[in-house]
Amino acid sequence: STLSPSSAASDVYKRQIFNPMKNTMIYIIAIIAATGGLLFGFDTGVISGAIPFFQKDFGVDNSMIELITSAGLAGAILGALFCGKVTDLLGRKKVILASAVIFTIGALWSGLAPNVEQLIVSRLFLGIAIGVSSFTVPLYIAEISPADKRGSLVSMFQLMITIGVLASYLSDLMFADEGNLSCWRPMFYIGVVPALILLIGMAFMPESPRWLISRNRDEEGKAILARIEGEAAMQESYRTIKNELEKSRSEKSSYRELLKPWLRNAVIIGVGIMFFQQFVGINTVIYYSPKIFLMAGVDGTVSAIWAAVGVGVVNLLFTVVSVYFVDRLGRRKLYFTGLTGIFITLLLLGGCFAGFSYLGETGKWLSILLVFIYVAFYAISIGPLGWLIISEVFPQKVRGLGSSLGSLSVWVFNTVVTFTFFKIVSAFTIEGTEIYLDGENLGNPAGAFWFYAVVALAAIVWGYFYVPETKGVTLEKIEDFWRKGGAPRDLK
């Protein structure tokens, strides 16, 4: 542990914190940190518009496209796997700053890649930053937020992801030129801009007060709590944090701690919600939407990217709805509303593609509409709730490791879904329903959408038992609830 800072060091920390009213300050901190989510969204979404161009530029098939796309996800797995302990040791702020540097280098490297091999490696490198930011940013925001605002503030991370995805689609559209196959390069370069915003902005943000107190830097932590919650509330929060740290003093910050019986539910929630977040198939739309829209009958790559922009707009608008309602309606109501809608729209979307040859032009527009509705239900529910809940359910001592485990899970599942999409499409295509484009057999995604619908139905059943209602509940009370052996659906 470290020694308490001198009064001079404490004064430096106080000067780091903005002077406006505490509500304004906490939103500024959350927005700056959530820029990591914008980068996450941009660097995962940008490849969708770039794929048709570098596929022709490098002359590669769909299997290689799956490999290039999955390389970024494999990097995210590495980032999530190895940075949990580092985040608990060095602090949340330093790790977010490091991810901003990696984002900057990775964006430049991807755009400069002279061949497929370099593109794969650069996407792998960039993925490390995505994996790190995907758990560190929600964790940081959760620990710095008052309980009554934590849901909406942490959900800003998902909101910024959707802004990043939309920005990537607009960037793709801006640079798309079917007469210039190298137009995919500036699509990647533009990612440097938000990376620098995150790097510069986080340099002026405070460290997590809960992390500081856990490292015996109490005065710094109390100063930040006072600015965020007010002097009176700070004292209560400080006592609660110290009490929980005292209870866990004999516990070590290691993955072995997560295997203890009292944390079993937290681990099941963290891994389970990320499994369902990915296996309802959302990233097949985020990564491959132009391809899907081409299958639906959209004419030309640029037109397909325009349709993908529509996906980004819907994703953004309905994530705003989720941010507004998450601390009003609660987590469980949004979860079940969204998953029910996802299940129904996936069934209909599969039916639409299965009857593709009979529906004609109507089928094209109906498919696009159903994709938009599917994305809307995802955006109000399991999209933001996954990141929010994994930042809440783990105790202070292992919160970095727990969030890392949840993030690691999402990237493993994301990689599997992304790498197998075209394979599932091919395996589940019913003979006679194949869709052809420029003489190429694209298969039919109807079976894939029905597969994801079955997963959505399983998510509804699982959620009844394991999705907790954490609205307005302090992180310390959640920890105490697990210690007493409470069932997730009884948490209130």
C-alpha positions, 0 to 999 in steps of 0.5 A: 500500500502507499502512504497518505499524500502530503497536503501539497499533493492533496491540493494538486488533486483538488486543483485537478477537479473542476469548480462548477456545481457537482452535478455539472462536474460529474457529467463532464467527467463521465462524458470525457471518460466515455469517449473511450466508448466512442473509440470502441464504437468507431473502431469496431464499426468503421470496418463495415464500410471499409470491407467491400473496398479492401476486399476488392483492393486486396482480392480476398474472400469472405473467410479472410474478411472474417479473419480480418474482422475477428483480429480486432476482437482477438486483440480485445480479448488480450486487452481484457484478459491481461489488464484487469490486475493492472487496473487494480494496481495502477488505477483506472485513469492511467489505464484509460490514458494508455488505451488512448495511446494504443488507439492513436497508433492503431488507427494510423497503422490500420490505414497505412497497412500495405497488405492483408497481413499488416492489416490483420496485425494492426487490427489485433493491436487496435483491439487491445485498446478496445478490450481495455477501454471496454471494461475500464471506462464503465468501471471508472464511471461507476466508481466515480458516480453517485448511486442515484445517477450511476445508471444513466452515467455508466450508460453514457458509455454505451451511448458513446459506443453508438455515437462512435458506430454512427460516426464510423458509418458517416466517415465511411460514407464520406470517403466511399468511392467505388472508383477508388479502391484505396478509399478505405484507408482514410476511413481508418485514419479519422480514428486518430481524432477521438483518440487524441480527445480521450488522451488530452481530456483524461489527463485532466480528470481525477482518479476513481475515489474508491480506488484511491481509498482502497490504496490508502490514499484517503485524503485524495479520495475524500476530496474527490467524493466531496466535489462529486457528492457534497461534503455531507454525503462524502462522509457517509460514502467514505465510511461505507467504502472503508467498512467494505474494504475492512470486510475484504481486507483478508481477501486478495485481488486475484481471479481465485477470489472470483471463485468463492461461493458468495461471488458465484452469482456475480460471476454468472451475471457478468459472464451470462449477460455478455453471452446473451448480449453478443449471441442475439447477433447484434454485431453481425449487423454492426460489422456486416450491415452493408453485406446484409443489406446487399443480400436484402436487395439494396443496389450498390455498396454506397447505397448499402452504407447509407442503409448502415448509417440508418442503423447507426442513427436508430442505435444512437436514438434508442440508446438515448432513450435507454439512458433516460429511462434506466434510472427511472424504470430500472434495469429489469423492465428495460431488459425484458422489454428489449429481449422480447422485442429482439425475439419477435423481430428476429423471427420476422426477419428470418421469415422475411429472408426465407420468403425473399423470392416471393416478397420481391421489392416489399421484402427488401424494405421490410427487411431494412425496417425489421433490422432497424426495429431489432437494433432499437430493441437492442439499444434500449436493453441489453446493449447498455445494460450489459456494460452497466451491470458488470460495472455494478455487481462485483465488490471493490476488492475485485471490481477491476478483475470482475469487470475484466472477466465480463469484458473478456467474455464479451470479446470471446463471444463477439469473436465467435459470433463474428467469425461464424456468421457467414458459416452459419448463414451457409450451414442454415441456408435452405436449398432453393432460397440462395441469394445471388449477387454479381454471380456470387452465392451469398446464401440466405441469412434466414436460418442465422436470424432464427438461431439468434431468436432462439438465443433471445428466448433463452435470454428472457428465461435466464434474465428472470433468475439472474438479472438484478435490479440495481437501480439506486442501490449503492455499490457497497450495498450490492456487495453486502447483499452477495455476502449474505447469499441473496438471489439476484432477482431479490436485489432491490 
